[in-house]
């Protein structure tokens, strides 16, 4: 058996999607039973072969339907037979980055023995990687939780992320502190039972007061950093966003978006697909004037708006879930951050002082 399997962390928080929770499953390890393998319960088989993993943690993974034999979900009582292929799949990728504790301030809005919820500021990367190996939320969690610097693949107590929001999106993020909490929360995300409400300022005056965008999302073949709606419904991954208008400000609209699924950049891609990209979203074309006048004064106004909120105007405002231990409903709400609040006030003043044309 490989060292990778021996060092397996069943609750490794992994490299999560950049914006929202990914709903696909990732293989974390694979074992093949020997030709002479005698029948043995799969929970005992894994406990014996994974020296650094307890049988309790194996049982948690089995209960969450993360353990598969020959591609099929199995129960703990399944008997492993010769040449069976046993895999562990989880709804996030593995990580392989050393986590160093760093004294980065955290805005913790809820905490108990099992989990905590952080109000992440815009500009803070969630997880080390892709050129961001320090100064991340995970580094901050390592310091806050009093963890030592250890290889990421073998430390199971650094704060177990079950989702993330991208660098330039602000808002609420839940972090598990135990194996039980991590697996239960991951399962809630996987089954789309987590309540997630975002506020976004988008370009244009949306015609409808509310609506649903049901369109598959896939990676843009022309730009690997972007995603796009797939015209062929057989391609990409299912994605559903519900939206409602909160406030009309002429050339821009404040909307609330409720995620039914959680694809990478889902809100940004979906709103762009209906002709309303997020205000100042550079990746999806929202960082230029898309609605308004040709007057120099208006251009200066927009430049001032971009400077006031130098990122996509998107905030993860509400988060709701069933507590993994007490089974109580936890519902949390966060205030709009100062940059978005100032941006909205600036647009309100502009809309109130100007007769905005219909375009």
Secondary structure as UniProt FT lines:
FT   HELIX           3..6
FT   TURN            10..11
FT   STRAND          26..32
FT   TURN            35..36
FT   STRAND          40..41
FT   HELIX           42..49
FT   TURN            51..52
FT   HELIX           55..63
FT   TURN            64..65
FT   STRAND          67..69
FT   TURN            70..71
FT   STRAND          72..73
FT   TURN            76..77
FT   STRAND          79..80
FT   TURN            82..83
FT   STRAND          85..90
FT   STRAND          108..111
FT   STRAND          115..120
FT   TURN            122..123
FT   TURN            130..131
FT   HELIX           137..144
FT   TURN            145..146
FT   TURN            152..154
FT   STRAND          160..161
FT   TURN            167..168
FT   STRAND          170..176
FT   HELIX           179..190
FT   TURN            191..192
FT   STRAND          195..203
FT   STRAND          210..214
FT   STRAND          217..219
FT   TURN            221..222
FT   TURN            224..225
FT   STRAND          227..229
FT   TURN            233..234
FT   STRAND          240..248
FT   STRAND          252..259
FT   TURN            264..265
FT   HELIX           266..273
FT   TURN            274..275
FT   TURN            279..280
FT   HELIX           282..284
FT   HELIX           296..308
FT   STRAND          314..322
FT   TURN            324..326
FT   STRAND          329..333
FT   HELIX           338..353
//
